[in-house]
């Protein structure tokens, strides 16, 4: 497949190019924030409300995100390029899994997910280096770089989801 196909999806239909064009030479460009916001919009527009279809869509999207993240090449020699925001979308979909579609729940999911995605506590930070010591042939065969790119965001989404369920069960929200 053409690299432009992968770039289109990896960058959230090129949305992640906006902040990098404006804020040149900065590590934290805001592309992750835009990716999470795009994930919120896509969640509201396309993710099914029923549990089983949601779960199936979530698994398919995470798999697709891993595949795209593995295949995309920006020619900069960096595997986890800041322009890749499909992982933030997958992470936000994970954060909202099986939760009620209420304004405060969605808002808190956005805020808590952004916190964990940005702060990256130790166990989430370690996920970024998943499988990096494996031989190149194995990394390519099993999409290890793609998994490492997406895994930290999915973990941030899982933690966010657990926190929100606790808040819902305690009737805080």
Long-range contacts (C-beta under 8 A, 24 or more apart in sequence): 1-71, 3-71, 3-72, 3-73, 6-68, 6-71, 6-72, 6-73, 7-72, 7-74, 9-64, 9-68, 9-72, 9-86, 10-68, 10-69, 10-72, 10-83, 10-84, 10-85, 10-86, 11-83, 11-84, 11-85, 11-86, 12-38, 12-85, 12-86, 12-88, 12-89, 15-85, 16-82, 16-83, 16-84, 16-85, 17-83, 20-82, 20-83, 27-82, 29-82, 31-82, 31-83, 31-85, 32-82, 32-85, 32-88, 32-114, 32-117, 32-118, 33-114, 34-85, 35-85, 35-86, 35-87, 35-88, 35-89, 36-88, 36-89, 36-91, 36-92, 36-110, 36-113, 36-114, 36-117, 37-110, 38-85, 38-88, 38-89, 39-88, 39-89, 39-90, 39-91, 39-92, 39-93, 40-92, 40-106, 40-110, 42-89, 42-93, 43-92, 43-93, 43-96, 43-106, 44-101, 44-106, 47-93, 47-96, 49-101, 51-98, 54-97, 54-98, 55-97, 55-98, 57-93, 58-93, 58-94, 58-97, 61-89, 61-90, 61-93, 62-90, 62-93, 62-94, 62-150, 62-154, 65-89, 65-90, 65-146, 65-150, 66-143, 66-146, 66-147, 66-149, 66-150, 67-143, 67-146, 68-146, 69-145, 69-146, 69-149, 69-150, 70-140, 70-143, 70-145, 70-146, 70-147, 70-149, 71-146, 79-145, 79-148, 79-149, 80-128, 80-145, 80-148, 80-149, 84-149, 86-150, 87-149, 87-150, 87-152, 87-153, 87-154, 88-117, 88-153, 90-150, 90-153, 90-154, 90-157, 91-117, 91-150, 91-153, 91-154, 91-156, 91-157, 92-157, 93-157, 94-153, 94-154, 94-157, 94-158, 94-160, 94-161, 95-156, 95-157, 95-158, 95-160, 95-161, 95-164, 96-161, 97-157, 97-161, 98-161, 99-161, 99-164, 99-165, 99-168, 100-168, 102-173, 104-173, 105-164, 105-168, 105-173, 108-164, 108-167, 108-173, 109-160, 109-161, 109-164, 112-159, 112-160, 112-163, 112-164, 113-156, 113-157, 113-160, 116-155, 116-156, 116-159, 116-160, 117-152, 117-153, 117-156, 120-152, 120-156, 123-155, 124-152, 124-155, 124-156, 124-159, 125-152, 127-151, 127-152, 127-155, 128-152
